[in-house]
Structures are given as C-alpha cells and as structure tokens.
Amino acid sequence: MADDKDLEAGIETMLGNVGLHLLEFSLSRHKGSIKVKAVVYSPLGTGTDECAKAYRLILPQVQLAFEAQNPDIEISSPGIDRIIKSEREWKAFVGTTIKILTHDRDEWISGALTGYSDGKIEFSGKEGPVAIEISSIAKARLDSSHKGEKTDGI
C-alpha cells in the first residue's frame, strides 16, 4: 500500500509537468473503497479540460498505489473567489489579482500578487508594491471582480 504523502508528492510533480498546480489533495478509505478529492489550477484558466487532464493522470496512479480498479476520484477547479489557505496556493496564484484583509485594517484591499517567499507576499495595490507577512493577513481570496485577468476561467 502506498504512503499517502508520497502519492500526493508524485501526483503534484506529475501535474506540474503538464502546467497544473495541485492546490488540495485528500484521500480517504472506507470499507475497502478509495476516494480522492483534488483541486487543480492552471494559470491559463482551469476548466473541464484541465480537470479531465488531471483525472486521466491521477487515476492510474491511484489504481496502482492501492490496487483499486474503480477509485472514486473528484477533481475540481479552485473557483473564482477562492480563499487562499496554504503556501502551495500563494505560490500558484502569483500573477493573479487578489483581495486581502489584514489584521490592522477594516476593509479589503485589492491588487496583484506579484510574489511569495519565506512567509511573505509581494503585493501591488493602490498604495504601490509592498511586502506583507502572511501572519498579518486575516483573509485572502482571489478577486473575481477584475474581468479579463487571470482569475477569469478558474
């Protein structure tokens, strides 16, 4: 039987090779059946074609790892107003427009996520480019109000 983290790492690498980011991955077992849920993202837009591609790549990996002929696999896109929750997501969404709510502000601010490293984001909003510690962000989400930008098509 496969180690879940090794399987996830292998799938993440494989999806990365075809231009897809694995944002979430969960695997559960119940009465001999296997259920996999994955959220994938492409900077060029994430639609049914990208989800189908991810499914076709993930299915044989799960079948081999668990000797399961018909695992239940659910693939989805992140959605247009996705809440950004993990380092994996900060990295994947560089180049998109996001909204953030910091602990010291009462209102959301919108701008471009231009970089992520070492627990900080590089953010360019109305006040210009700034570096913001992740720990100072109360909430962050994709900003779907900017039509025609990379968040469209998610």
C-alpha atoms as a printed R data frame, in Angstrom:
    type eleno elety resid chain resno       x      y       z
1   ATOM     1    CA   MET     A     1   0.000  0.000   0.000
2   ATOM     2    CA   ALA     A     2   1.269  3.463  -0.872
3   ATOM     3    CA   ASP     A     3   2.142  6.190   1.580
4   ATOM     4    CA   ASP     A     4  -0.425  8.984   1.097
5   ATOM     5    CA   LYS     A     5   2.160 11.800   1.234
6   ATOM     6    CA   ASP     A     6   4.417 10.071  -1.297
7   ATOM     7    CA   LEU     A     7   1.451  9.574  -3.620
8   ATOM     8    CA   GLU     A     8   0.446 13.229  -3.224
9   ATOM     9    CA   ALA     A     9   4.003 14.409  -3.912
10  ATOM    10    CA   GLY     A    10   4.221 12.238  -7.022
11  ATOM    11    CA   ILE     A    11   0.882 13.492  -8.307
12  ATOM    12    CA   GLU     A    12   1.863 17.109  -7.615
13  ATOM    13    CA   THR     A    13   5.071 16.675  -9.614
14  ATOM    14    CA   MET     A    14   3.274 14.923 -12.463
15  ATOM    15    CA   LEU     A    15   0.602 17.647 -12.681
16  ATOM    16    CA   GLY     A    16   3.293 20.341 -12.524
17  ATOM    17    CA   ASN     A    17   4.943 18.776 -15.563
18  ATOM    18    CA   VAL     A    18   1.797 19.498 -17.604
19  ATOM    19    CA   GLY     A    19   1.265 23.028 -16.250
20  ATOM    20    CA   LEU     A    20  -1.228 22.250 -13.491
21  ATOM    21    CA   HIS     A    21  -0.896 23.150  -9.814
22  ATOM    22    CA   LEU     A    22  -2.256 20.758  -7.189
23  ATOM    23    CA   LEU     A    23  -3.862 23.040  -4.588
24  ATOM    24    CA   GLU     A    24  -5.596 20.451  -2.411
25  ATOM    25    CA   PHE     A    25  -5.418 16.682  -2.163
26  ATOM    26    CA   SER     A    26  -7.283 14.357   0.145
27  ATOM    27    CA   LEU     A    27  -7.544 10.609   0.180
28  ATOM    28    CA   SER     A    28  -9.897  8.526   2.288
29  ATOM    29    CA   ARG     A    29 -10.591  4.846   2.665
30  ATOM    30    CA   HIS     A    30 -13.934  3.392   3.699
31  ATOM    31    CA   LYS     A    31 -14.888 -0.285   3.656
32  ATOM    32    CA   GLY     A    32 -12.304 -1.120   1.043
33  ATOM    33    CA   SER     A    33 -13.076  1.744  -1.298
34  ATOM    34    CA   ILE     A    34 -10.784  4.662  -2.098
35  ATOM    35    CA   LYS     A    35 -11.981  8.254  -2.502
36  ATOM    36    CA   VAL     A    36  -9.689 11.003  -3.795
37  ATOM    37    CA   LYS     A    37 -10.510 14.704  -3.943
38  ATOM    38    CA   ALA     A    38  -8.200 17.125  -5.696
39  ATOM    39    CA   VAL     A    39  -8.346 20.816  -6.565
40  ATOM    40    CA   VAL     A    40  -6.199 21.810  -9.535
41  ATOM    41    CA   TYR     A    41  -5.318 25.156 -11.064
42  ATOM    42    CA   SER     A    42  -3.819 26.352 -14.328
43  ATOM    43    CA   PRO     A    43  -2.622 29.956 -14.708
44  ATOM    44    CA   LEU     A    44  -4.112 29.862 -18.217
45  ATOM    45    CA   GLY     A    45  -7.575 29.049 -16.850
46  ATOM    46    CA   THR     A    46  -8.996 25.985 -15.190
47  ATOM    47    CA   GLY     A    47 -11.977 24.421 -16.890
48  ATOM    48    CA   THR     A    48 -13.307 20.999 -17.659
49  ATOM    49    CA   ASP     A    49 -10.394 20.203 -19.996
50  ATOM    50    CA   GLU     A    50  -7.832 20.804 -17.234
51  ATOM    51    CA   CYS     A    51  -9.878 18.835 -14.699
52  ATOM    52    CA   ALA     A    52 -10.241 15.956 -17.175
53  ATOM    53    CA   LYS     A    53  -6.492 16.014 -17.849
54  ATOM    54    CA   ALA     A    54  -5.801 15.859 -14.107
55  ATOM    55    CA   TYR     A    55  -8.274 12.979 -13.728
56  ATOM    56    CA   ARG     A    56  -6.602 10.996 -16.516
57  ATOM    57    CA   LEU     A    57  -3.202 11.492 -14.865
58  ATOM    58    CA   ILE     A    58  -4.319 10.782 -11.283
59  ATOM    59    CA   LEU     A    59  -6.486  7.704 -11.969
60  ATOM    60    CA   PRO     A    60  -3.709  5.244 -12.923
61  ATOM    61    CA   GLN     A    61  -1.522  6.437 -10.042
62  ATOM    62    CA   VAL     A    62  -4.275  5.729  -7.519
63  ATOM    63    CA   GLN     A    63  -5.141  2.410  -9.175
64  ATOM    64    CA   LEU     A    64  -1.520  1.264  -8.962
65  ATOM    65    CA   ALA     A    65  -0.914  2.551  -5.455
66  ATOM    66    CA   PHE     A    66  -3.975  0.883  -3.938
67  ATOM    67    CA   GLU     A    67  -4.706 -1.928  -6.396
68  ATOM    68    CA   ALA     A    68  -8.150 -0.417  -6.810
69  ATOM    69    CA   GLN     A    69  -9.896 -0.781 -10.153
70  ATOM    70    CA   ASN     A    70 -12.575  1.870  -9.620
71  ATOM    71    CA   PRO     A    71 -11.458  4.502  -7.137
72  ATOM    72    CA   ASP     A    72 -13.816  7.442  -6.660
73  ATOM    73    CA   ILE     A    73 -11.905 10.492  -7.910
74  ATOM    74    CA   GLU     A    74 -13.285 14.025  -7.783
75  ATOM    75    CA   ILE     A    75 -11.339 16.819  -9.494
76  ATOM    76    CA   SER     A    76 -12.393 20.461  -9.289
77  ATOM    77    CA   SER     A    77 -11.148 23.943 -10.063
78  ATOM    78    CA   PRO     A    78 -10.472 26.403  -7.246
79  ATOM    79    CA   GLY     A    79 -13.437 28.650  -8.053
80  ATOM    80    CA   ILE     A    80 -13.382 32.343  -8.866
81  ATOM    81    CA   ASP     A    81 -13.449 33.658  -5.287
82  ATOM    82    CA   ARG     A    82 -11.279 31.009  -3.659
83  ATOM    83    CA   ILE     A    83  -9.937 31.707  -0.200
84  ATOM    84    CA   ILE     A    84  -6.155 31.327  -0.246
85  ATOM    85    CA   LYS     A    85  -5.223 28.949   2.557
86  ATOM    86    CA   SER     A    86  -1.786 27.458   2.051
87  ATOM    87    CA   GLU     A    87   1.759 28.124   0.913
88  ATOM    88    CA   ARG     A    88   1.036 25.929  -2.093
89  ATOM    89    CA   GLU     A    89  -1.786 28.303  -3.084
90  ATOM    90    CA   TRP     A    90   0.217 31.502  -2.524
91  ATOM    91    CA   LYS     A    91   2.839 30.161  -4.919
92  ATOM    92    CA   ALA     A    92   0.296 29.006  -7.528
93  ATOM    93    CA   PHE     A    93  -1.619 32.291  -7.590
94  ATOM    94    CA   VAL     A    94   1.374 34.591  -8.168
95  ATOM    95    CA   GLY     A    95   0.384 36.810 -11.086
96  ATOM    96    CA   THR     A    96  -3.311 36.963 -10.233
97  ATOM    97    CA   THR     A    97  -5.445 39.686  -8.699
98  ATOM    98    CA   ILE     A    98  -6.342 39.029  -5.077
99  ATOM    99    CA   LYS     A    99  -8.107 40.752  -2.202
100 ATOM   100    CA   ILE     A   100  -6.605 40.732   1.273
101 ATOM   101    CA   LEU     A   101  -7.896 41.700   4.672
102 ATOM   102    CA   THR     A   102  -5.139 42.362   7.170
103 ATOM   103    CA   HIS     A   103  -5.491 42.245  10.941
104 ATOM   104    CA   ASP     A   104  -4.917 46.024  11.166
105 ATOM   105    CA   ARG     A   105  -7.499 47.090   8.519
106 ATOM   106    CA   ASP     A   106 -11.282 47.053   8.366
107 ATOM   107    CA   GLU     A   107 -11.577 46.866   4.583
108 ATOM   108    CA   TRP     A   108 -10.402 44.512   1.866
109 ATOM   109    CA   ILE     A   109  -7.644 45.789  -0.409
110 ATOM   110    CA   SER     A   110  -7.271 44.588  -3.960
111 ATOM   111    CA   GLY     A   111  -4.114 44.229  -6.003
112 ATOM   112    CA   ALA     A   112  -1.753 41.908  -7.806
113 ATOM   113    CA   LEU     A   113   0.002 39.083  -6.008
114 ATOM   114    CA   THR     A   114   3.447 39.521  -7.545
115 ATOM   115    CA   GLY     A   115   5.488 37.111  -5.440
116 ATOM   116    CA   TYR     A   116   5.694 34.761  -2.478
117 ATOM   117    CA   SER     A   117   8.661 33.596  -0.426
118 ATOM   118    CA   ASP     A   118   9.629 32.950   3.178
119 ATOM   119    CA   GLY     A   119   6.189 33.638   4.643
120 ATOM   120    CA   LYS     A   120   5.758 36.963   2.838
121 ATOM   121    CA   ILE     A   121   3.818 38.031  -0.205
122 ATOM   122    CA   GLU     A   122   4.739 40.750  -2.631
123 ATOM   123    CA   PHE     A   123   1.565 42.705  -3.274
124 ATOM   124    CA   SER     A   124   0.961 45.633  -5.605
125 ATOM   125    CA   GLY     A   125  -2.177 47.627  -4.876
126 ATOM   126    CA   LYS     A   126  -3.259 51.277  -4.981
127 ATOM   127    CA   GLU     A   127  -0.532 52.146  -2.472
128 ATOM   128    CA   GLY     A   128   2.149 50.613  -4.679
129 ATOM   129    CA   PRO     A   129   4.239 47.486  -4.177
130 ATOM   130    CA   VAL     A   130   4.643 46.210  -0.608
131 ATOM   131    CA   ALA     A   131   5.832 43.087   1.166
132 ATOM   132    CA   ILE     A   132   3.288 41.688   3.618
133 ATOM   133    CA   GLU     A   133   3.844 38.971   6.203
134 ATOM   134    CA   ILE     A   134   1.369 36.105   5.817
135 ATOM   135    CA   SER     A   135   0.866 36.192   9.600
136 ATOM   136    CA   SER     A   136  -0.578 39.730   9.293
137 ATOM   137    CA   ILE     A   137  -3.242 38.621   6.779
138 ATOM   138    CA   ALA     A   138  -6.604 37.727   8.297
139 ATOM   139    CA   LYS     A   139  -8.099 36.534   4.981
140 ATOM   140    CA   ALA     A   140  -7.108 36.446   1.334
141 ATOM   141    CA   ARG     A   141  -9.034 35.414  -1.724
142 ATOM   142    CA   LEU     A   142  -8.941 35.566  -5.488
143 ATOM   143    CA   ASP     A   143 -10.569 38.743  -6.765
144 ATOM   144    CA   SER     A   144 -13.075 37.847  -9.464
145 ATOM   145    CA   SER     A   145 -14.208 41.456  -9.889
146 ATOM   146    CA   HIS     A   146 -11.360 42.095 -12.345
147 ATOM   147    CA   LYS     A   147 -12.749 40.848 -15.648
148 ATOM   148    CA   GLY     A   148 -10.257 39.685 -18.229
149 ATOM   149    CA   GLU     A   149  -7.492 38.986 -15.730
150 ATOM   150    CA   LYS     A   150  -6.082 35.583 -14.842
151 ATOM   151    CA   THR     A   151  -8.787 34.885 -12.280
152 ATOM   152    CA   ASP     A   152 -11.304 34.543 -15.137
153 ATOM   153    CA   GLY     A   153 -11.773 30.959 -16.253
154 ATOM   154    CA   ILE     A   154 -10.923 29.361 -12.928
